Amino acid sequence: MYKVNSCEFNYVYNDRVFLPYSIATLVSHVKTNSNLSQNFNFEKTFISRSKVDEYVQRCTDTDILLCSCYVWNWEITLHLAKEVKKINPKCLIIFGGPQVPNHSEKFFDKYPFVDIIVHGEGEYIIENILKEYLENKNFIEVKGIETKEFRNEAEPRINDLDGLPSPYLNNTVWDLVEKVEGVHWIASWETNRGCPYQCTFCDWGSATNTRMRKWTEETLFKEIEWFADNKIPYIDCCDANFGIYQERDFKLARKLKEESLKKGFPERIRPAWAKFSSEKIIPIAKELQSANLLRAVTLAVQSLDETTLEIIKRQNIKFDKFSELTETFRNEGIPTYTEIIMGMPGETLESFKNGLEILAGDTKVGSIYVYNCGVFPNAPMNEPVYVDLHKIKKLRSPIFLGHSAIHDNEQIPEYEDIAIGAVSFDLDDIKEMYLYSWLIQSFHSFGIFEYITIFYNQVYGLTFMKIYEEFLEYCRKTKSLFSEEYEIVVNYISKGYSGKGWNHQDDRLGDIFWPIEEASWLRLTMNRSRLKKETLSFLNYLEKNLKLNTKLEKLEDLTKFQTFLLTCEDDKREIKSENFEFNWKEYFMNSKELKNIQINYFYESILQEKNIVDWAYKTMWYGRSSKKYKFHPENLKENANIVKLKQITVKPNS
């Protein structure tokens, strides 16, 4: 009986860890071959980063080590494999997964301890490797692999996905993990494979040869039942385009809803929605949302610059249509969020700021996420011809995994390549892009200055970028709450683009690494009174610097209105109620004339967390995509209705 070990390292997110789905799919398929099942014993998969040294010692007599590799576990997997080879030179070490490069000319020179690398889908390839291992250990006829001596032709893609056994339904995933008290397992879930799009920044389409293949409803329904019965709280849907099979995916959503409502699990699913999201996916999203399974729908644009979109082979819907789409989702009660990428070829600092200006000016757009442009090993953007054509400059950067536990990073850091230059921009430009991205996310999308900037845009015709340019100057010249945060962010950006990493932790906000824009918002909104005071100070600066003439009474009331909408940490009221001097709701929501009238606005608090860490997690980590950090003015209630609401919420004998 040959001993097979495997690894699929991941990170801890709060108390949640991913099941080793990739390894489990391989093992599950291999075990369908009775001869292989009788000759190979598959040990528990190595998952925990903190136990890597212990795992090495478990491999002293291992015959085969299977390594599932992606950007978040590459370095620790290399370390494991290298150390295993030292103590067990006869161990056959096999690498597979998206991080294994197609351009592998010097791979074995750099990593001589690896014996075989697998290109493409692994189920059939691993089966064929193990068959040959039992015979002559001569792998020259095995398709889809590469060794120090040869590279074979590709193994054809798997057409009949239902011919692959489910590692969930046969419980292979449980056979491969060591259950730990207090750990909740996350399930990766495929309902289809393939992607019809060829975005150059993404390795999804290239990794699956674009052609779409899918599992049958029967198999997927059974897996949903398994998730519920095994109390899986979170499903990470690995499809490139969930919702692309509209009728089938609606049925999947309904089944997820039924199981969740009946059994309490799963609690949440995170799909990567179809790239050309449209109103056609609304019924699917509504099914999931009706059982509280869905936080938000992604409506990704990546860039709003036509030149950039052409270069990266991305075909967005026109922004006016996109804006209508976000409004449609919002009217249906479905939160959306928008993703853009900074550092793509073709983008300039000005075109990037123009894109942010468009997003900032459209109140229908949901939460905004901005990311560095990762250059993945097998993405078209990493092809030598493409890199040379667009003069792409890359930085080897410590990978940032937002909300991961800080202790996971204490041993072996992981790295990724990010774009820091191209024909259209240089390093200084991308640092500025990052700074404006921070402003648009922390201050505009998250609501600290949202309606203030809309006011100045409507009254004085100031662009949003102009207002934020003035704000940056204010931060550089004036000591304030904002300048303190600005200095933190400038240092963070400088550190990040010097290759020192993007991890950011604040002891007050828990033992996790935060995206800087989230951490900034959390710090700035801890004290509502101070935020109001500091905001008014900036507005006085803005008025003076641009020679504007807004009355102080109006500025004070506007500032009060803006902070009133935020989920500030120190505001514990169940019903948030404030009296105002102007009709801000009608002004902003219905384009009514701004009138000096006495008016009361109120709403039920979005969150009420006594613990600061719980508040941080629920407003930003769990609540960012669904916008738990702010209240929408169109939903404000007014005046006399507050009496009725208070009567309803009064507790007996209180």
N, C-alpha and C positions, 0 to 999 in steps of 0.2 A: 504494500500500500504506500503510494507516494504522498508526501506531505506538501500541501499547497497553502502558503500564506498569501495574504493580500492586504493592500492598504488603499484607503480612500479618505485621506485626512480632511477635516473641515474645522470650522470654528464654532464656538458656543455663542448663541444669541439669547441672552437672558438665561433661561434654563433649557433651551431647545437645541437639539443637535440633529443634523441630517442623517437619515438611514443611508447605508452604502448602496444606493440604488444601482449604480453602474456596475460594480463588482457583482452584485446580486443577480443582475440580468445575465451576466456571463456564466456564473455558477449554475443558475437555474437552467440555462440552455444545455450546458455540458452534462448535467445530471439526467437529461433525457436519453443520453447514450448510456445504456446499461454497462457496457464494457468500461467506459471511462468512470462511471459512478462507482464501480467495484474496485477500481485501481487508484483512484485519487481521493484523498481526504482533505476537504476544505476547512481549514481552521477559521477561527473568528477573525473578522476583518479589523485591521488597525485603523482607528478613527481619531483617537484623542492625541492632540499634539503634545500634551504634557507627558505622555508615556513613551515617547519615541525611543528612548534608551532601553526601556524594558522590552519594547517590541524587537529591538535588534537581538537581544539575548534569546528571545523565543525562536529565533531563526537559525540557531546553531546547527540544526539537523534538517532544515527545510530543503526540499528538492526544487520547488518552484515558487517564485515570488511575483505575484501579479500586482502591478501598480497603476491605479487610475489617476491620471494627471490633468490638472487644470491650473489656471493662473494662481489660485488661492492655496495650492498645496505643492507646487513644483519644487521649491527649495527643500522642504522637509522630506519629500519623497526621494529626492536625490541623496540627501543625507542618510536616510534609512538604507537605501540600496547600496550606497558606497560602504557603509559600515557592515552590512550583512555580507557583502562580497569579501571583506577582509577576514571575517571569522568563518566564512563558509564559501570558499572559492568555487565549489561545485554547484552551488545554487544557480538555477537558470532564472535570470531576472528579465522580466518582460514589462515594457512600458507601453501604455496606450492612453487614448483620450485626446481632447482638443489641444492640449499643450504640446503634444508631440509634433515637431515641425515637419511639414512637407519638404521644405528645403533643408535636407539633413546631411549635406556633404561632409561636414566636420563633426557631426554629432558624436560618433564613437571615439574620435580622438579626444573630445572634451569629456565624454562620460564612458570610459572604457569598461566600467563595472556593469553597464547595461548590455545584455546579450541580444535581445530582440526588441524592435519597436514595431508597433502595429499601426497601420494607416487605415482609417475608416472604421466602419461599424465592426465591433469586435466579436459578436456572438459566434459566427461561423469560423472566424479566423482562430480564436482560442480553441475551439473544438478540434480544428485540424492540427494545431500545434500539439495538443495533448495526444492525439492519435499517433502522430509521428514520434512523440516522446516515448511512447510504449514500444515503438518498432526500432528504428535505427538512429533516432535523434538527428536525422539529416533533414533539415527544413527547406531544402532547395525547391521543393514543389509546392510549398504552402503559399498561397496567394495572400497579398496584402501585408506582407511583412518585410522587414529590412534587418540585416545583420552587418557585422563588420566586413563580411565577404561579398554580400550580394543584396540587391533589392529586387523583389519580385513584382510581377504585375498585380494590379488591384483586384481585390475580391469584389465581385458584383454586389450592388446594393441589395438589401433584403426586401423582396417585394411582398411576401406574405408575413406581415407582422404578427398575425394571429397564430402563425406557426411557432412563434416564440412563447414559451411558458411565462406566465406572470410571476415574478419573484415575490409578489405580495400574496397571491392566491395560494401558492404552494408553501408560503411561510419561509422561504429561503432567507429573506431579510432578517427574520428573527433568529435563524440558525447562525447568522454571521455576526451578530452583535452581542455584547455583554450588557445586559440590562442593568442600569444603575438607578438606585433610588433617587427620586427628585428630578430625573432627566426626562424631558418630553421629546419624543422623536418627531422629526419633520419628514414628510414623504415627498420625494420628487416623483412627478407623474407625467408620463407621455401619453397623449391621445393620438398624436400623429408625428411623423418625421418628415423633414424637408422644409424648404422655404423657396417660394418662387421669385424672390427678389435678390438683387445682387449688390446691395449697399456695400461700398468698398471698406467701410470701417468695421464690418461685421463678419464673423467667420461662420455664421449660421448657414447661409446659402451655399457657400463653398464647401462646407463640411458635409453637406448632404446631397450635393449635386442637384439641388433645386427641386427635383421632382417630389411631389407630395405623396405620402403613403399614410394610411390610417388604420387604427385598430377598430374592430367591430364594436357596436354598442353593447353587445352581450358581455364581452370581456370587461369593458370599461365600467358597466353597471356593477358587475361583481366586485371590481376593485374599489368602487365607491362604497359598497357595503362593507368591504374589508376595512377601509379607513375608519368607518363609523364604529364597527365592532371592536376594532383594536385601539379605539380612542386616540386617533391621530388628530392633533389640534390644528395643524397647519399643512396645507398642500402647496408645494411650489410646482406649478404647472410648467413643464419644460418645452411646451410647444412654441414654435416661433410665431405662430399666428392663431391663437385660440379664437374661435368665432368665425374662422374662414369657412368652415362647414356649418353654415348657419342652422339648418334644421337639426342636424345631429348634435351640435354643441348646445343647442337649446334643451334638448332632451337630457344631456349630461348635467346641465345646470339645474334642471328640474329634479333630477335624481339626487344631486348633491343637497339640494334644498330639503327634499323629503327625508333623507337620512339624517341630516343635521337637526331638523325640527323634531324628529322622532327619537333620536338617540343622543343628541347633544354634541355629536361629532360628525364631521370635522367642524372646527370653529371658524376657519378662514381658508380661503384659497387665493393665491396670487397668480393670475394668468399673465402671460405676455400676449396682449391682444393683437389681432390682425393688423398689419401695418397700415392698411387703408381703412382704418376704423370708420364706420358710418352708422347712420341711424339703424341699420340692420342688426347691429349687435345690442341695441337697447333692450329688446325682450330677454336676451341672454343675461345681460347685466342685472336687469330687474329681478329675474328669478333668483340670482345669487344674493342680491341685496335684500330681498324680502326675508331671507333667513339670516341676515347680518353676516353673510359669508364674504362679502366684498367690501373693500375700503373705497376703491375708486377705479376708474377706467383710464388707461393710458391713451392719450392722444398726442403721439410724438411727432414733432416736426424736424428735430435735429438741427435745422438751420432755416432761416427765412431769406437767405441770399441765393438768387437764381444761379449765379456762377458756381457757388459752392455745391449746390444741389446737383448740378450737371456733372461736376467733377467726381462727386461721391456716388453717382448713379442712384440718386434718391429722387423719387417723383412724389412730392407732396401734393395734396389737394390745395387749391388756392386759399389764401388766408381768409378771405371773406367767407368762403364756404366752411372753412375750419372754425371760424368764429360762430357761424350759425350752428354748427354741429355742437360746439361746447354749450351753447345756449339751449339747444334741444335736450341734451343730457341733463343740464341743470334744471330745466323745467320738469323733467321726469324724476327729479330728486336723486340723480346719480352724480356723485362727485367725479370730477375728472382732474387729471394732472398732465402737464405738458413737459416734454423733455427736449432739451437742446444740448448740443455738444460744442465745446469751445476747443479750437486748435485744429480744425479740419482744413485741408488744402483748399485754397480759393477764398477763404474767409479773411477779411481784413479787420482791423480794430474798428474802423468806422462802420463796416457792414454788420459786424457783430453788435455794435451799439444800436444800429438802426433796427436790428431784429429785436433787441430788448425793448426799444422804444415802442415798437408795434405791440409787443406782448403787454407791456405796462399800460398802454392806452386802451386795451380792450378788457373791460370789466367782466366779460363773459368767460374769459380764460381761467381755468382752475389753477391749482398749485403749480409752481414752476420749479423744475429740477434742471440744474446745469451741471454737466460732467466734463472732466478732462477727456480728451480723445485718446483712448487706448489703442495701441497698435499691436494687434494680436498676431501670434506666429503664422496662422493660416488664413488671415484675412487678406483680401486683394490689396488693401492699403500697405501691406508688408511685402508685396511683390517687388523685387529689385528694380524692375523697369518703372513701376509706379512711383516708388520712392525717389528714384533719380529724376523722373520727369517733373515732379512737384517739389523737389529739393526738401523732402521731409526730414526734419531733424528730430531724433528721438532721445529721450532721457530714460535711463533705467531707474525707476522710481519704486520705493517701497509701496506695496499695494495698500490701499485704504479700503477696509471693509467696515462701513458705517454700522455702528451699534454692536460690533463684536466685543466680546469680553476682553478686558485689558490683559489678563493673565495669559491669554492665548498667544500674545505677541512677545512673550518674555523669552522664548527660546530661539527659534529660527525664523527670521523675517522672510516674507515673500515679496517678490518684485514683479513689476509689469513695465512695459515700454509705453510711454506717453509721448504724444507729439508736442514739441516745444518750438517748432519753427517750420516754415515752408516758404515758398516763393512769395506768398501774400502777407506773411507776418513774421515777426522775430520774437525773441524771448521777452523783451520789454513790452511788446504788444500783448502777448498772452498774459503777462502779469496784470496789465490793465484790464483785459477781458475778465480775469478772475475777480478783480476788485469790483467791477460793475456788476458781475454776476452775483457777488455777495450782496451788494446793495439792492438789486432787484429782488432777490430772494428774501433776505432778512427784513428789509424795510418796506418793500412794496407788496410782494406776493403774500408775505406773512402779516401785513397790515399795519406796521408801525407808522408809516407815512402815507399809506395808500390814498386815503381821501383828502389828505392835506395836499398831496401833489396833484390830485385831480382838480381840486379847487384852484390852485395856481395855474393849472393848464387851461381851465375854462375861463377864468377871470382875466388873466394876463397873457394868455397864449404861450406860456413857458413850456418848452418840451420837458418831458420827464428827465431826459438825460441832462438838460441844462440845470434842472433843480438839483439833481444828484451830483453834478459837477460842483455846484456851489456848496453842497453839503460836504464834499470831500475837502474843499478849501477850508470850510469851517472847522472840520476835524483837525486839519493841519495847523490852524492858527489859534484855536481856542481850546483851553483845557475844559473838558466836560466828560460826562458819562459816555458820550459818543466817541470822543477822541481816545478814551481809554480802550474802547472796543476796537476802534480803527487801528491802533497801534498793535493790538493782538493779532489782527487779521493781516496787516502788512508783514509782520514778522512771520506769520504762518505761511503766507504766500511765498516769501523769500526762501524760507526753509524748504518748502515743498519743491520749488523749481530749482533748488540746488541739489536735489537728490536725497534729502534727509527725511523724506516721508511726510505723510499727511495726518498722522494720528493726532487727535486733540482730545484731551480728557480734562474734566473739571470735577474735583472731588465733591462739589456740592450736587452734581448732576448724575451721580452713580458711577459704577465701575465699568463703564463702556467708553468706546471712542465715538465721538460725535462729529457729524458733518459741521464744519465751522459756521455755516449760515444758521443752523439750528441752535448751536451753542450760543451764538451771538444773540439771537432772539430771546432765548431763555434767560440770559443774564440781564438783558435790557428790560424785560417785562417782570422782573421779580418785585419791583417796587413801583406801583402805579403812580404814586404822587411824584416821585422823583422823575419818572419818565415824562409826565406832563410838564413839569418845570423845565426839564432839559429841552424838550421839544419846543416849547414856547421861546426859549432862549435862541434856538436856531432860527425860528421864524422871525424874530426881531433882527437877527443878523441878515437874513435873506432880504427882508424888507429894506433895511438900510443900504445894503450892498447894491441892490438893484433899483433903488429909489422908487419903491412901491409905496402905496398909501392905504393899506388895509387897516381899519380901525382895530385898536387893541382889544376891544370888547369882542369883536368877531373872531380874532385870532385865538383868544382865550377859549371861546365857546367851541371853535373848530377843534382845537387841541383836546378839549374835554370830550368831544364827540368821538374823536379818533381813538383815544385810549379806552373809552367806554366800551368799544367793540372788541377789545382784546381779552384773551383769557389770561389775565395777569395772575401771578402766583399768589399775591397777598390779598386778592379780592375773593373772599369766601362766601359772598352772598348767594343765597339760593335764587333770589329774584334780583337781578341787577336793574336798578332804576335811577335815572338822573333827570333833572330839570335843565332845559336848554333855552337859550334866548333866540334861537333861529330854527327854522324848519328844515334841518339838514336832510332828513330822510326824503322828503319831497324834492328837495333840490338835487340830490345826487341820483335818486332812483327814477324820478319822473321828469327831470329837467324843468322843474317849476322855479319860479322866481324866488330868490332867497329873501325871506321876510323876517323882520325882527318881531317875533311873537313868542310868548311863553308856551312851552310845550314840554310834556313829559314823555320820555321813551323808556321802555322796559322790556326785558326778556328773561326767560329762565336760563340760568347758568348752563353753559355747555358742559363744563366739568367742575367738580368740587373735590379736590384732592388735598387732604391735610398734610401729606408728606410731599416734600419738594421733589424727591426723586420720582414718585408716582406721577406727580404733575408733569414733570419733564417728559417722562416716557409717554404719557397719554396724550399730551398736546402735540409733541413733535415726532417721537419715534413711531408710535402706533397711529397718531392722529394727523400726521402731516398731509397725507394724500387726501384725507377726507375733511381737511381744514378745521380741525378742532381748536386751532389757535385763535380763531376770530369768528365773530358773528356777522352775518350778512344783514345790512341795513334794511333790505326789503322786507325782512321778517320781523322787524321791530314792531311792538305794539305801542299804542299811545293812550295817554290821558286816563279816562274813566275806567277803561277795561282793567286797569291795575287793581282796583278794589275787588272786583270779582275774582281775579286770579289769586290774590292774597287770601281771600276767604276759602278758596279751594285748597290751598296748600297749608292752611293752618292745621297743626296737629291737635288731636283730642287732648283736652286737659292742659293745653299749653298756655 
